[in-house]
Amino acid sequence: MRFDIPDQERAGARHPHEIFLINLIVNHILIFVSLMGMATSYPLLLLVVPVASVLILGYLLIRARRSLTSEPWFVKCHWQICARRSMFFIIMLAIMAAAIVIILLISGGDPKPQHYAFGGVAILPTMLTVLVLIIMESDAMNQARQGIVPDSMLERYPKPDGIPVLSED
């Protein structure tokens, strides 16, 4: 549904999506690709990406919880959308990390070339998730800009009285 939301609240509703998109695009794509070039010399440097991501995702989750009591209804709904997606992404990162640890344990800490293929298979679902989340968060940011709240959020957080509905789409 589309609502008549003040511009200031629309801007506040875009913030969680912007932060999450920065994490996905800058951290998981740009920084990861640039660090891959240095991975042969400094393999532990690749840990920068998941550590930074967990810190950003942790901030988003904490801030979303705080928004339940401190933000207007529209802003709160968009923080909750972002929090659900952040939790999903944390789960995907944990699955990827577990798969990589299992591969390292099987290889005895000294991976052979065939183990790299298994590592690639472990990373692929997370990379696809990043791409899908970029699309979803871009759409959510556009919805925040237009004053739209998805029906799933309306069921969880009903609209308070006094907010006019512009369209039922």
C-alpha positions as a Markdown table, in Angstrom:
| # | Residue | x | y | z |
|---|---|---|---|---|
| 1 | Met | 0.0 | 0.0 | 0.0 |
| 2 | Arg | 1.1 | 3.5 | -0.7 |
| 3 | Phe | 0.7 | 6.1 | 2.1 |
| 4 | Asp | 1.0 | 9.9 | 2.4 |
| 5 | Ile | 4.3 | 10.0 | 4.3 |
| 6 | Pro | 6.2 | 13.2 | 5.1 |
| 7 | Asp | 9.5 | 13.6 | 3.2 |
| 8 | Gln | 11.6 | 13.5 | 6.4 |
| 9 | Glu | 10.1 | 10.0 | 7.3 |
| 10 | Arg | 10.7 | 8.8 | 3.8 |
| 11 | Ala | 14.3 | 9.8 | 4.0 |
| 12 | Gly | 14.6 | 8.0 | 7.4 |
| 13 | Ala | 13.1 | 4.9 | 5.9 |
| 14 | Arg | 15.7 | 4.8 | 3.2 |
| 15 | His | 18.6 | 4.8 | 5.6 |
| 16 | Pro | 18.6 | 1.1 | 6.6 |
| 17 | His | 18.4 | 0.1 | 2.9 |
| 18 | Glu | 21.3 | 2.4 | 2.0 |
| 19 | Ile | 23.5 | 1.1 | 4.7 |
| 20 | Phe | 22.7 | -2.5 | 3.7 |
| 21 | Leu | 23.4 | -1.8 | 0.1 |
| 22 | Ile | 26.7 | -0.1 | 0.9 |
| 23 | Asn | 27.7 | -3.3 | 2.8 |
| 24 | Leu | 26.6 | -5.5 | -0.1 |
| 25 | Ile | 28.1 | -3.5 | -3.0 |
| 26 | Val | 31.2 | -1.9 | -1.5 |
| 27 | Asn | 32.2 | -4.6 | 1.1 |
| 28 | His | 31.1 | -7.8 | -0.5 |
| 29 | Ile | 31.9 | -6.9 | -4.1 |
| 30 | Leu | 34.4 | -4.1 | -4.5 |
| 31 | Ile | 36.6 | -4.8 | -1.4 |
| 32 | Phe | 36.3 | -8.6 | -1.8 |
| 33 | Val | 37.5 | -8.5 | -5.4 |
| 34 | Ser | 40.3 | -6.1 | -4.6 |
| 35 | Leu | 41.5 | -8.3 | -1.7 |
| 36 | Met | 41.4 | -11.4 | -3.8 |
| 37 | Gly | 44.4 | -10.1 | -5.7 |
| 38 | Met | 46.4 | -9.9 | -2.4 |
| 39 | Ala | 45.0 | -13.3 | -1.1 |
| 40 | Thr | 48.0 | -15.3 | -2.3 |
| 41 | Ser | 50.4 | -13.1 | -0.2 |
| 42 | Tyr | 48.1 | -12.3 | 2.7 |
| 43 | Pro | 45.3 | -14.8 | 2.9 |
| 44 | Leu | 44.1 | -13.6 | 6.3 |
| 45 | Leu | 43.4 | -10.2 | 4.8 |
| 46 | Leu | 40.2 | -11.7 | 3.3 |
| 47 | Leu | 38.8 | -11.8 | 6.8 |
| 48 | Val | 38.3 | -8.0 | 6.5 |
| 49 | Val | 35.1 | -8.6 | 4.4 |
| 50 | Pro | 33.2 | -10.9 | 6.8 |
| 51 | Val | 34.3 | -9.0 | 9.9 |
| 52 | Ala | 33.2 | -5.6 | 8.5 |
| 53 | Ser | 30.0 | -7.2 | 7.2 |
| 54 | Val | 29.1 | -8.7 | 10.6 |
| 55 | Leu | 29.7 | -5.4 | 12.3 |
| 56 | Ile | 27.5 | -3.6 | 9.8 |
| 57 | Leu | 24.8 | -6.3 | 10.0 |
| 58 | Gly | 25.0 | -6.2 | 13.8 |
| 59 | Tyr | 24.4 | -2.4 | 13.7 |
| 60 | Leu | 21.4 | -2.8 | 11.4 |
| 61 | Leu | 19.9 | -5.4 | 13.8 |
| 62 | Ile | 20.5 | -3.4 | 16.9 |
| 63 | Arg | 19.1 | -0.2 | 15.3 |
| 64 | Ala | 16.1 | -2.1 | 13.9 |
| 65 | Arg | 15.3 | -3.3 | 17.4 |
| 66 | Arg | 15.6 | 0.2 | 18.8 |
| 67 | Ser | 13.4 | 1.5 | 16.0 |
| 68 | Leu | 10.4 | -0.5 | 17.4 |
| 69 | Thr | 10.1 | 2.1 | 20.2 |
| 70 | Ser | 11.7 | 5.2 | 18.9 |
| 71 | Glu | 10.8 | 5.7 | 15.2 |
| 72 | Pro | 7.6 | 6.6 | 13.4 |
| 73 | Trp | 5.5 | 3.7 | 12.0 |
| 74 | Phe | 6.7 | 4.0 | 8.4 |
| 75 | Val | 10.4 | 4.2 | 9.3 |
| 76 | Lys | 10.0 | 1.3 | 11.8 |
| 77 | Cys | 8.5 | -0.9 | 9.0 |
| 78 | His | 11.5 | -0.3 | 6.7 |
| 79 | Trp | 14.0 | -1.0 | 9.5 |
| 80 | Gln | 12.2 | -4.3 | 10.1 |
| 81 | Ile | 12.4 | -5.2 | 6.4 |
| 82 | Cys | 16.1 | -4.5 | 6.5 |
| 83 | Ala | 16.5 | -6.5 | 9.8 |
| 84 | Arg | 14.8 | -9.6 | 8.3 |
| 85 | Arg | 17.1 | -9.5 | 5.3 |
| 86 | Ser | 20.1 | -8.9 | 7.4 |
| 87 | Met | 19.3 | -12.0 | 9.5 |
| 88 | Phe | 18.9 | -14.0 | 6.4 |
| 89 | Phe | 22.3 | -12.8 | 5.1 |
| 90 | Ile | 24.0 | -13.6 | 8.5 |
| 91 | Ile | 22.7 | -17.1 | 8.2 |
| 92 | Met | 24.0 | -17.4 | 4.6 |
| 93 | Leu | 27.4 | -16.1 | 5.8 |
| 94 | Ala | 27.4 | -18.7 | 8.7 |
| 95 | Ile | 26.6 | -21.5 | 6.3 |
| 96 | Met | 29.4 | -20.4 | 4.0 |
| 97 | Ala | 31.9 | -20.2 | 6.9 |
| 98 | Ala | 30.9 | -23.6 | 8.1 |
| 99 | Ala | 31.4 | -25.1 | 4.7 |
| 100 | Ile | 34.8 | -23.5 | 4.4 |
| 101 | Val | 35.8 | -24.8 | 7.8 |
| 102 | Ile | 34.7 | -28.3 | 7.0 |
| 103 | Ile | 36.7 | -28.2 | 3.8 |
| 104 | Leu | 39.8 | -27.0 | 5.7 |
| 105 | Leu | 39.3 | -29.8 | 8.3 |
| 106 | Ile | 39.0 | -32.4 | 5.6 |
| 107 | Ser | 42.1 | -31.1 | 3.9 |
| 108 | Gly | 44.1 | -31.1 | 7.1 |
| 109 | Gly | 44.6 | -27.3 | 6.9 |
| 110 | Asp | 46.6 | -27.6 | 3.6 |
| 111 | Pro | 44.1 | -27.4 | 0.8 |
| 112 | Lys | 44.9 | -29.0 | -2.5 |
| 113 | Pro | 43.7 | -27.7 | -5.8 |
| 114 | Gln | 40.5 | -29.9 | -5.8 |
| 115 | His | 39.6 | -28.4 | -2.4 |
| 116 | Tyr | 39.5 | -24.9 | -4.0 |
| 117 | Ala | 36.7 | -26.2 | -6.2 |
| 118 | Phe | 34.7 | -27.2 | -3.2 |
| 119 | Gly | 35.4 | -23.8 | -1.6 |
| 120 | Gly | 34.0 | -22.1 | -4.7 |
| 121 | Val | 30.9 | -24.2 | -4.4 |
| 122 | Ala | 30.6 | -23.1 | -0.8 |
| 123 | Ile | 30.9 | -19.4 | -1.7 |
| 124 | Leu | 28.6 | -19.5 | -4.7 |
| 125 | Pro | 25.3 | -19.5 | -2.8 |
| 126 | Thr | 26.4 | -16.5 | -0.8 |
| 127 | Met | 27.5 | -14.6 | -3.9 |
| 128 | Leu | 24.1 | -15.3 | -5.5 |
| 129 | Thr | 22.4 | -14.1 | -2.3 |
| 130 | Val | 24.4 | -10.9 | -2.4 |
| 131 | Leu | 23.1 | -10.2 | -6.0 |
| 132 | Val | 19.5 | -11.0 | -5.1 |
| 133 | Leu | 19.7 | -8.9 | -1.9 |
| 134 | Ile | 21.1 | -5.9 | -3.9 |
| 135 | Ile | 18.0 | -6.1 | -6.2 |
| 136 | Met | 15.6 | -6.5 | -3.2 |
| 137 | Glu | 17.2 | -3.7 | -1.2 |
| 138 | Ser | 17.2 | -1.4 | -4.3 |
| 139 | Asp | 13.5 | -2.0 | -4.7 |
| 140 | Ala | 12.9 | -1.5 | -0.9 |
| 141 | Met | 14.7 | 1.8 | -1.1 |
| 142 | Asn | 12.5 | 2.9 | -4.0 |
| 143 | Gln | 9.4 | 1.8 | -2.0 |
| 144 | Ala | 10.6 | 3.9 | 0.9 |
| 145 | Arg | 11.0 | 6.9 | -1.4 |
| 146 | Gln | 7.5 | 6.4 | -2.7 |
| 147 | Gly | 5.8 | 5.8 | 0.7 |
| 148 | Ile | 5.0 | 2.1 | 0.1 |
| 149 | Val | 4.8 | -0.5 | 2.8 |
| 150 | Pro | 4.6 | -4.2 | 1.8 |
| 151 | Asp | 1.6 | -6.1 | 2.8 |
| 152 | Ser | 3.7 | -8.4 | 5.0 |
| 153 | Met | 4.7 | -5.5 | 7.1 |
| 154 | Leu | 1.2 | -4.2 | 7.3 |
| 155 | Glu | 0.1 | -7.5 | 8.8 |
| 156 | Arg | 2.9 | -7.4 | 11.4 |
| 157 | Tyr | 2.7 | -3.6 | 12.2 |
| 158 | Pro | -0.8 | -2.3 | 11.4 |
| 159 | Lys | -1.1 | 1.3 | 10.2 |
| 160 | Pro | -1.9 | 3.8 | 12.9 |
| 161 | Asp | -4.9 | 6.0 | 12.5 |
| 162 | Gly | -4.2 | 9.3 | 10.8 |
| 163 | Ile | -2.0 | 8.2 | 8.0 |
| 164 | Pro | -3.9 | 8.6 | 4.7 |
| 165 | Val | -3.7 | 5.8 | 2.1 |
| 166 | Leu | -2.9 | 7.1 | -1.4 |
| 167 | Ser | -3.4 | 3.8 | -3.2 |
| 168 | Glu | -4.2 | 0.1 | -2.4 |
| 169 | Asp | -1.7 | -1.3 | -5.0 |
